[in-house]
Amino acid sequence: MGITVREALRLPQLEGAVLVGGEQGLDRIINSVNIMEVPDIGNYIKPAELLLTTAYPIKDDIRALENLIPELNKCGLAALAIKPERYIREIPEIMIKQANKYKFPLIKLPNSASFNEIINPILTEILNRQAAILQRNEQLSKALTGIVLYGGGLAEIARTLAGLLGLPVSIHDPAFRKIASWLAPRDFGADNNRALAELVNDSKQLAEACKCGREQLVFNCAGGLYAICRPVTVAEEIYAYLFIWGP
């Protein structure tokens, strides 16, 4: 429900901020923002936070500066933004190297940056997205409840989900055999459309892809197809699998 580090850097309040390391981690998700006010920050942070600091609590502790990014990365933080110059002249080179090593975004803030002016728009954007997701969830819940109440089947569930999401949907039994689908809501191009129609009927390939345990599955047929797969469970027993497809 958060925003990516990449998206946060595009906000007007972060104009002048420079990514100095960890470019490969720009798609990490920010769910909250925190400020580093104590040296033992590891005890006060949560995963998916953007941490802001002037480095004042550890400005005279070279070892702490060297250990900071490995510790934050281990805790699952999204990124670290430092406003140097006042307490440390420059961001140490070791921190930049560590950021690249761990794919952990390290941001240099301009000296004029205000933490309050950074925190508020990021949290506002996160709350707006959470509200939009909750609204979509309610819409989906009402639609599915209506189908059940009026005796609709899996084919109607697939059609309704596909229409609401704007993406193809397929439903499979525990052996990944297709039992319902609606593949029409978006045109992916002739090759991908044909590949998708074949793929939803290939239970062996779907089963192999799901063994990897990843949230997003990648299929290299045609121009490339992706799927989000979720089990449908009752009392911890899997009764079906739901696939949502995209190019």
N, C-alpha and C positions, 0 to 999 in steps of 0.2 A: 504493500500500500504506500510505500515511500517514493522517493525520486532518486534517480541515479546521480552519482557524483558529476557525471558529464552534464546532466540537466541543471544541477545546482550551479555549476560554473557559468552557465549562460544567463543566470539571473542578473538584472542590472546592478544589484547590490554587491555582486562579486566582480564587477568591472575592475580591471587592473590586477586581479589575482592571476598568478602564473603557476601552472603545473610544472614542478621541477623534477618529479619522479613518479614512477608507478603508473605510466600511461595505460598499461594493459589492464588496470583495475578500475577504469573510469565507469564501468557499468555496475560497480558495487552499489547496493541500495542504501540510501540514508532514510532511516525511520525516525531519527531524533537528532538533536544537537546538544553538545555538552561543552563546558569550558574547563580547562585544566587549571586548577587553583592550588593543587597540592602535589608534592613529588610522587607519592604513592598512588598515582591516578588509577592503577589497575584495580583498586578496590572499589572504585566509584563509577565505573563505565559499564556500558551494556553493548551487546552486539548491534551492528548497523547504525552506530552513532557517527556523526561528524564531530571531531574534537577540535576546538579552537583554543589557541594558546599564544602567549607572548614568549613562552619558555622561561618565564621568570622563576617558577619553583625549582627549576633544575639548571639555571643559567651558569652556575659555578661547578656543576658536577658533570664532568666529561663522560664518565661511565654511564650515568643516567641518560644522557643524550644519546649515547651509542646504543643503549638497550631499549630506548623508547619505542621505536617502530616495530622491532620483533615482538615486544610485549603487546602493543596495540593490535598487531596483526593476529596474534594468537588469541586475543579476546574477541576477534571478529569485527573490529571497527571498520567503518566504511572508508574513512579518510582522516588525514591530519592536516589542519591549516595553521600555519605559523606566521605570526606577525613579528619579524625580526627587527633588527636595527636598534631598538631601544635597550634590550637586555642581552641579545647576542648579535654580533655584527652581521653574520651570514649564517645560513643553514649549513651545518657541517656536511662535508662531502660524503662522509660515511653514511649519513642519514639518506642522502640521495641514492647512494648505491644500494642501501637496504630496501628503499622504496621500490626500486626497479627489480630487485631480487624477489621480493614478496608480491610484486604487482599491487602494491599498496599506494594509492594516490597521496602524494605529498604536495601541498599547495603553499605557495608563498603569497601572503597577503600584503597589499600596499600599506605603508605606514599610516595612511589616513583611514584605514578600515575601522569600522565600528562593529564590535561583536553583536550588539543589540540589533543593528541594522542588517546584519547577516542572518541572525537567528530567526527574526520575525517572518520574513518572506519565505524562508525554507519551511518553517513549521506551518505557515498558512497554506503553502502549496501541498504539503503532505496531508493536512486536514481536508482540503478540498478534494483530493483524490480519494481519501477514505470515505468521504460523504458520497462521492460518485459511485464507488464500488458498493457501498451499502444500498444505495438506491437501485443499482443494477441487480444486486442479490435479491432485493424485495420483488423486483419485476420478474425475475426468473422463478422465484418461489411461488408467486401468484399464478404464473402461467402453468407451471407444472402441477400445482394443486388443482387448478381447473381441469387439466387433462385427466387426472386421477378421478376427480369427482364425477366427471361425465363419461367415464368408462373408456377413455382413450388408451391406445396401446403404445408399444415402443416406437412404432413408426411415427406416430404423432409427436411423441416426445422428441425424437430425433429432428423432425421437421421444425418444431417450435424452437428448440435450442439453436438450431442452425440459423433460423430467422432472426432470433434475438442477438446472437453473437456475430452474425454476418460471416460465418465460417462453416465449412463442411463438418458434419458430425457423423460418427458411426458408433454403433453399439455392438459389442461382441460377447459371446458366452465365455465361461472360464477357460475354454480351450482356444480362445481368440477367433472362433468362427463367427462371421458376421450374422447378426440377427435383425438388424435394422440400420438404415443410414439415410442421410439427406445430404447430397453432395453438390447441390445446385446454387447456393446463395452467392457465390463469388466465382468469377471466371479467372482461372490461373493460367490460361493459355492452353492450347490444344494438347501439347505434349504432357504437361502436368495434370490436366484433367483426365487424360487417358491413363496415365501412370497411377493416379489416385484411385480411379475406378478398379484397376487391377489389384492395387495394394490392399484395399479394404477386404478383398476376398482371399488374400494370401495369409492364412492363419499361421503358417510356419514362420514366415518372415516377421510378422508382428510379435509372435512369441519370443523369437530370438532377440528382437530389438528391446523388448521389455525386460529381458534378463539383466541388462546393464544397470538397471536401477536409477537411471537419470530421469529428471523431471521432463526434459524436452528430448524427444527422440528425433533422430536425423536419418532420412532415407535418401540415398544418392541417386535414385532413379530420376529420369528426366532432368529438369533443371534444379532438382533438390526439393524435397518435401520435409516438413516438420510436423510433429504431432505432440500434443499434450495428452498423456494417458492417465486416467484415474480409475481405480477399482471402485465398484459398487458393492458395498459390504453391508451385511446384516448380521449382528451378533458376531462380528469378527470373521465371518465367512464370506468369501468373495463369490458373488452371484453373476457378475458381469464386469466388463470394462467399457469405459466411455473414452472415445478418441475425439479430439478436436484438432482439425487439420489446418495447415497454413503453408504457403510457399516459402 
